[in-house]
Structure formats: C-alpha cells, structure tokens
C-alpha cells in the first residue's frame, strides 16, 4: 500500500493535470516492472534528495542497493529524472544517488 501511495504521489508531482485513470495506469506499469525486474525488493521509501519513490534491491551475492522506481531503475537522481520526464532535471546534482528519507 505504501508503495502505491508513493507511486501515485510521483505521478501527480510529475504532472499535476494527470487524470486518476492515467495515474493508475502508471502505477500498474511500475508494479509490473518491479515484478519483472530481477532482485528482491526489501523495502520502499522516498528519496531524500529528489523526493521520488525508491526501492531497496538485494541481489543474492551483493549488499542492498537503492534504486529509483523509474523505467530504468536508475541509481542516480538526475538519471531517474530523465527516465520520468524525458529531460534532465539540472537542479539535481549529478553525484546524487538514491537514498531513502
């Protein structure tokens, strides 16, 4: 439930004029991507740097890594902004990585 709320907030933040139907479609797409993406999601949060949803991915042979819930599961905040918006958000530092709030 928490993840769905984060995804809805991100959809409305990205496009305040979005319809409920469009927002639900975006949430469904994101959830389907999570299911298909390899690795086990252990927790969800909001990135403390860019305020978009992030998830913890734990692969069997590695420590947990936080990724943004964009189409590419980007680690970097600026890269995730391109995946969401189709253009770079220059207000985000290129060095910023997904970090839970």
C-alpha positions as a Markdown table, in Angstrom:
| # | Residue | x | y | z |
|---|---|---|---|---|
| 1 | Unk | 0.0 | 0.0 | 0.0 |
| 2 | Unk | 2.8 | 2.4 | 0.9 |
| 3 | Unk | 4.5 | 1.8 | -2.5 |
| 4 | Unk | 1.2 | 2.5 | -4.3 |
| 5 | Unk | 0.9 | 5.8 | -2.5 |
| 6 | Unk | 4.5 | 6.8 | -3.3 |
| 7 | Unk | 3.9 | 6.0 | -7.0 |
| 8 | Unk | 0.6 | 8.0 | -7.1 |
| 9 | Unk | 2.4 | 11.0 | -5.4 |
| 10 | Unk | 5.2 | 10.8 | -8.0 |
| 11 | Unk | 2.7 | 10.7 | -10.9 |
| 12 | Unk | 0.8 | 13.7 | -9.6 |
| 13 | Unk | 4.1 | 15.6 | -8.8 |
| 14 | Unk | 5.3 | 14.9 | -12.3 |
| 15 | Unk | 2.0 | 16.0 | -14.0 |
| 16 | Unk | -0.5 | 17.9 | -11.8 |
| 17 | Unk | -3.1 | 17.7 | -14.5 |
| 18 | Unk | -3.0 | 13.8 | -14.7 |
| 19 | Unk | -6.3 | 12.0 | -14.5 |
| 20 | Unk | -6.9 | 9.3 | -12.0 |
| 21 | Unk | -7.1 | 6.7 | -14.8 |
| 22 | Unk | -3.7 | 7.8 | -16.2 |
| 23 | Unk | -2.1 | 7.7 | -12.7 |
| 24 | Unk | -3.5 | 4.2 | -12.0 |
| 25 | Unk | -2.1 | 3.1 | -15.4 |
| 26 | Unk | 1.4 | 4.5 | -14.3 |
| 27 | Unk | 1.2 | 2.7 | -11.0 |
| 28 | Unk | 0.3 | -0.6 | -12.7 |
| 29 | Unk | 3.2 | -0.2 | -15.2 |
| 30 | Unk | 5.6 | 0.5 | -12.3 |
| 31 | Unk | 4.4 | -2.5 | -10.3 |
| 32 | Unk | 4.6 | -4.8 | -13.4 |
| 33 | Unk | 8.2 | -3.6 | -13.8 |
| 34 | Unk | 9.0 | -4.4 | -10.2 |
| 35 | Unk | 7.7 | -7.9 | -10.7 |
| 36 | Unk | 9.8 | -8.4 | -13.8 |
| 37 | Unk | 13.0 | -6.8 | -12.6 |
| 38 | Unk | 15.4 | -9.3 | -11.1 |
| 39 | Unk | 16.4 | -9.0 | -7.5 |
| 40 | Unk | 14.4 | -8.9 | -4.3 |
| 41 | Unk | 12.8 | -5.6 | -3.2 |
| 42 | Unk | 13.2 | -5.5 | 0.6 |
| 43 | Unk | 11.7 | -2.1 | 1.3 |
| 44 | Unk | 10.4 | 1.1 | -0.3 |
| 45 | Unk | 10.8 | 4.8 | 0.6 |
| 46 | Unk | 11.0 | 8.3 | -0.8 |
| 47 | Unk | 14.5 | 9.5 | -2.0 |
| 48 | Unk | 15.7 | 12.2 | 0.5 |
| 49 | Unk | 17.4 | 14.1 | -2.4 |
| 50 | Unk | 14.8 | 14.2 | -5.2 |
| 51 | Unk | 11.7 | 13.1 | -3.3 |
| 52 | Unk | 10.7 | 10.3 | -5.8 |
| 53 | Unk | 10.0 | 6.7 | -4.9 |
| 54 | Unk | 12.9 | 4.4 | -4.4 |
| 55 | Unk | 13.2 | 0.7 | -3.6 |
| 56 | Unk | 15.9 | -1.4 | -2.0 |
| 57 | Unk | 17.1 | -4.2 | -4.2 |
| 58 | Unk | 19.0 | -7.1 | -2.7 |
| 59 | Unk | 20.7 | -9.5 | -5.0 |
| 60 | Unk | 21.9 | -12.8 | -3.5 |
| 61 | Unk | 25.6 | -12.0 | -3.9 |
| 62 | Unk | 25.6 | -8.3 | -3.0 |
| 63 | Unk | 24.5 | -5.8 | -0.4 |
| 64 | Unk | 21.2 | -4.0 | -0.8 |
| 65 | Unk | 21.2 | -1.1 | -3.4 |
| 66 | Unk | 18.6 | 1.7 | -3.6 |
| 67 | Unk | 17.2 | 2.4 | -7.0 |
| 68 | Unk | 14.6 | 4.9 | -8.2 |
| 69 | Unk | 11.3 | 3.5 | -9.4 |
| 70 | Unk | 11.6 | 4.9 | -13.0 |
| 71 | Unk | 11.6 | 2.8 | -16.1 |
| 72 | Unk | 15.3 | 2.0 | -15.9 |
| 73 | Unk | 15.6 | 1.6 | -12.1 |
| 74 | Unk | 18.2 | 4.3 | -12.1 |
| 75 | Unk | 20.5 | 4.7 | -9.1 |
| 76 | Unk | 21.2 | 8.4 | -9.9 |
| 77 | Unk | 18.6 | 11.1 | -9.1 |
| 78 | Unk | 19.4 | 13.0 | -12.3 |
| 79 | Unk | 19.3 | 9.9 | -14.4 |
| 80 | Unk | 15.9 | 9.0 | -12.9 |
| 81 | Unk | 14.6 | 12.5 | -13.8 |
| 82 | Unk | 15.4 | 11.8 | -17.5 |
| 83 | Unk | 13.5 | 8.5 | -17.3 |
| 84 | Unk | 10.5 | 10.1 | -15.8 |
| 85 | Unk | 10.4 | 13.5 | -17.6 |
| 86 | Unk | 12.2 | 12.9 | -20.8 |
| 87 | Unk | 14.7 | 15.6 | -20.0 |
| 88 | Unk | 17.4 | 16.2 | -17.4 |
| 89 | Unk | 16.5 | 18.0 | -14.2 |
| 90 | Unk | 19.5 | 20.3 | -13.9 |
| 91 | Unk | 18.6 | 21.2 | -10.3 |
| 92 | Unk | 19.7 | 17.6 | -9.3 |
| 93 | Unk | 23.4 | 17.1 | -8.7 |
| 94 | Unk | 25.0 | 14.5 | -11.0 |
| 95 | Unk | 26.6 | 12.8 | -8.0 |
| 96 | Unk | 23.3 | 12.2 | -6.1 |
| 97 | Unk | 22.3 | 8.6 | -5.8 |
| 98 | Unk | 19.0 | 7.1 | -4.5 |
| 99 | Unk | 19.0 | 7.4 | -0.6 |
| 100 | Unk | 15.9 | 6.6 | 1.5 |
| 101 | Unk | 14.5 | 9.5 | 3.5 |
